[in-house]
Amino acid sequence: MSEHISVTDEGPIRIIRFDRADKKNAITRAMYAGMADALNEADASASIRCVVIAGSPGTFTAGNDLMDFMSAPPEFGADEAPPVQRFMQALMGCSRPVIAAVDGLAIGIGVTLLLHCDLVYASDRSSFKTPFVDLALAPEFGSSAILPGLVGRAVASDLLLLGSAWDAKKAAANGLLTGVFPTGDLEHEVMDRAKALAAKAPGAVRAAKALMRLEGDRIEDRILTEGREFSRLLQSEEFKEAATAFMERRPPDFSRFG
């Protein structure tokens, strides 16, 4: 694990935190590798129900550490995936819900990774910028498709072509964020939502996430896929607990399920 990545488990919630505040949490290859390992471990653990990705007070991440990046540029499609690709593959493939908690600066891949999280919350002092074209580079990890699909091409061009900075209000208005909170409330609010997710039936949460991540289905095909998952879950022990709790007028307890 990288010395600049902090990983803590609070019960069923894994918190992965950028921990290089003196460098504005600029991400090195070692940090990417550490985050990839932490995500993969969480996904393989029956005890982890939710993952939170956070930064330092006032800085989520300034993006890639350019000196580290330039010393060994990633080679996509190589036999061994570079650390940044390993991290993004782990994030995109994580079956657990992933929540981002953004306080302050989010630049470059600090914005790109948000497009692959399930819930994204930010403090009211946060700002978002993707200066790829300004650095004579191109967008990364699907952002050129996901962002226009989310906000429309004309609005996406403000970020991806002009490299404009968005404040939290504008990012939320354009659908980049799930919600915005006062700076002092952000992590408390995020943890409340992480705990709520962790208390839900884990199999149902994973199924819902997987369904939302499917792309390119005709609506008729999606309905059949959903129906098969619905029928499968009707036979699950989780559903039995939910139905029994409903009949007994008590909250369901999914703590024994992995």
WOVEN-V176290 format. One record per pair of residues at least 24 apart in sequence whose ideal C-beta (glycine too) atoms are under 10 Angstrom apart, sorted by the first residue. I is the first residue (numbers start at 0). J is the second residue. If there is no record, write none. Layout:
I/J
I/J
This chain:
0/29
0/30
0/32
0/33
0/34
0/36
0/37
0/40
1/26
1/27
1/28
1/29
1/30
1/31
1/32
1/33
1/34
1/36
1/37
1/82
2/29
2/30
2/33
3/27
3/29
3/30
3/33
3/64
4/29
4/30
4/31
4/32
4/33
4/34
4/36
4/37
5/33
5/37
5/53
5/55
6/33
6/34
6/36
6/37
6/38
6/40
6/41
7/51
8/37
8/40
8/41
8/44
8/46
8/47
9/49
9/51
9/190
9/193
9/194
9/197
10/46
10/47
10/48
10/49
10/193
10/194
10/197
10/254
11/41
11/44
11/45
11/46
11/47
11/48
11/49
11/95
11/193
11/194
11/196
11/197
11/198
11/201
11/254
12/41
12/47
12/48
12/49
12/50
12/51
12/95
12/98
12/189
12/190
12/193
12/194
12/196
12/197
13/37
13/38
13/40
13/41
13/42
13/44
13/46
13/47
13/48
13/49
13/50
13/51
13/52
13/95
13/97
13/193
14/49
14/50
14/51
14/52
14/53
14/98
14/100
14/186
14/189
14/190
14/193
15/41
15/50
15/51
15/52
15/53
15/90
15/97
16/51
16/52
16/53
16/54
16/55
16/100
17/52
17/53
17/54
17/55
17/58
17/59
17/60
17/61
17/109
18/53
18/54
18/55
19/54
19/55
19/58
19/60
19/61
19/64
20/54
20/55
20/56
20/57
20/58
21/55
22/58
22/60
22/61
22/64
23/54
23/55
23/57
23/58
23/59
23/60
23/61
23/62
23/64
23/103
23/104
23/106
23/109
24/53
24/54
24/55
24/57
24/58
24/59
24/60
24/61
24/62
24/64
24/103
24/104
24/105
24/106
24/109
25/58
25/60
25/61
25/62
25/63
25/64
25/65
25/66
25/67
25/68
25/106
25/107
25/109
26/60
26/61
26/62
26/63
26/64
26/67
26/68
26/82
26/83
26/86
26/107
26/108
26/109
26/112
27/63
27/64
27/66
27/67
27/68
27/70
27/82
27/83
28/63
28/64
28/67
28/68
28/70
28/71
28/73
28/81
28/82
28/83
28/85
28/86
29/64
29/67
29/82
30/60
30/63
30/64
30/67
30/82
30/83
30/86
31/63
31/67
31/73
31/81
31/82
31/83
31/84
31/85
31/86
31/87
31/89
31/108
32/81
32/82
32/83
32/85
32/86
33/82
33/86
34/82
34/83
34/85
34/86
34/87
34/89
34/90
34/112
35/80
35/82
35/83
35/84
35/85
35/86
35/87
35/88
35/89
35/90
36/82
36/85
36/86
36/89
37/86
37/89
38/85
38/86
38/87
38/88
38/89
38/90
38/91
38/92
38/93
38/95
38/97
39/85
39/86
39/88
39/89
39/92
39/93
40/89
41/89
41/93
41/94
41/95
41/97
42/89
42/92
42/93
42/94
42/95
42/97
42/205
43/94
44/95
44/257
45/201
45/256
45/257
46/254
46/257
47/95
47/197
47/201
47/257
48/95
48/96
48/193
48/194
48/196
48/197
48/198
48/199
48/201
48/204
48/205
48/253
48/254
48/256
48/257
49/95
49/96
49/97
49/98
49/117
49/118
49/190
49/192
49/193
49/194
49/195
49/196
49/197
49/198
49/199
49/201
49/204
50/90
50/93
50/95
50/96
50/97
50/98
50/99
50/116
50/117
50/193
50/196
51/96
51/97
51/98
51/99
51/100
51/116
51/118
51/120
51/186
51/189
51/190
51/192
51/193
52/90
52/97
52/98
52/99
52/100
52/101
52/112
52/113
52/116
52/119
52/189
53/98
53/99
53/100
53/101
53/102
53/120
53/185
53/186
53/189
53/190
54/99
54/100
54/101
54/102
54/103
54/104
54/105
54/109
54/125
55/102
55/103
55/104
56/102
56/103
56/122
56/124
56/182
56/183
56/185
56/186
57/102
57/103
57/104
57/122
57/124
57/125
57/182
58/101
58/102
58/103
58/104
58/105
58/106
58/109
58/125
59/99
59/100
59/101
59/102
59/103
59/104
59/105
59/106
59/109
59/110
59/112
59/113
59/121
59/122
59/125
59/126
59/127
60/101
60/103
60/104
60/105
60/106
60/107
60/108
60/109
60/110
60/112
61/103
61/104
61/105
61/106
61/107
61/108
61/109
61/128
62/104
62/105
62/106
62/107
62/108
62/109
62/110
62/111
62/112
62/128
62/129
62/130
62/131
62/134
63/106
63/107
63/108
63/109
63/134
63/136
63/139
65/107
65/134
73/139
75/139
75/140
83/108
83/139
83/140
84/139
84/140
86/112
86/140
87/111
87/112
87/115
87/139
87/140
87/141
88/115
88/140
90/114
90/115
90/116
90/140
91/115
91/116
91/140
91/141
91/212
92/212
93/117
93/205
93/208
94/201
94/204
94/205
94/206
94/208
94/209
94/212
95/196
95/197
95/201
95/204
95/205
95/208
96/192
96/193
96/196
96/197
96/199
96/201
96/204
96/205
96/207
96/208
97/193
97/208
98/177
98/189
98/190
98/192
98/193
98/196
99/176
99/177
99/189
100/125
100/180
100/185
100/186
100/188
100/189
100/190
100/192
100/193
101/125
101/126
101/127
101/167
101/170
101/175
101/176
101/179
101/185
101/189
102/167
102/180
102/182
102/183
102/185
102/186
102/189
103/167
103/182
104/128
104/164
105/129
105/165
105/167
105/170
105/175
106/130
106/162
106/164
107/131
107/134
107/136
107/138
107/139
107/142
108/139
108/140
108/142
110/138
110/142
110/146
110/158
110/159
110/165
110/170
110/175
111/138
111/139
111/140
111/141
111/142
111/145
111/146
112/139
112/140
112/142
113/142
113/145
113/170
113/175
113/176
113/177
114/140
114/141
114/142
114/144
114/145
114/146
114/148
114/149
114/175
115/140
115/141
115/142
115/145
115/212
116/177
117/177
117/196
117/204
117/207
117/208
117/211
117/212
118/176
118/177
118/178
118/189
118/192
118/193
118/196
119/170
119/171
119/174
119/175
119/176
119/177
119/178
119/189
120/167
120/171
120/176
120/177
120/178
120/179
120/180
120/184
120/185
120/186
120/188
120/189
120/192
121/166
121/167
121/168
121/170
121/171
121/175
121/176
121/177
121/178
121/179
121/180
121/182
121/185
121/189
122/167
122/179
122/180
122/181
122/182
122/183
122/184
122/185
122/186
122/188
123/166
123/167
123/168
123/171
123/179
123/180
123/181
123/182
123/184
123/185
124/166
124/167
124/179
124/181
124/182
124/185
125/165
125/166
125/167
125/168
125/170
125/171
125/176
125/179
125/182
125/185
126/164
126/165
126/166
126/167
126/169
126/170
127/158
127/163
127/164
127/165
127/166
127/167
127/169
127/170
127/173
127/175
127/176
128/158
128/162
128/163
128/164
128/165
129/155
129/157
129/158
129/159
129/160
129/161
129/162
129/163
129/164
129/165
130/158
130/159
130/161
130/162
130/163
130/164
131/158
131/159
131/160
131/162
132/156
132/158
132/159
132/160
132/161
132/162
133/160
133/161
133/162
134/162
144/214
146/173
146/174
146/175
148/214
149/173
149/174
149/175
150/174
150/175
197/253
197/254
198/250
198/251
198/252
198/253
198/254
199/237
199/241
199/251
199/253
200/232
200/235
200/236
200/237
200/238
200/240
200/241
200/251
200/253
200/256
201/237
201/253
201/254
201/256
201/257
202/228
202/231
202/232
202/235
202/236
202/237
202/238
202/253
202/256
202/257
203/228
203/229
203/232
203/235
203/237
203/238
203/241
203/253
203/256
204/237
204/253
206/231
206/232
206/235
207/232
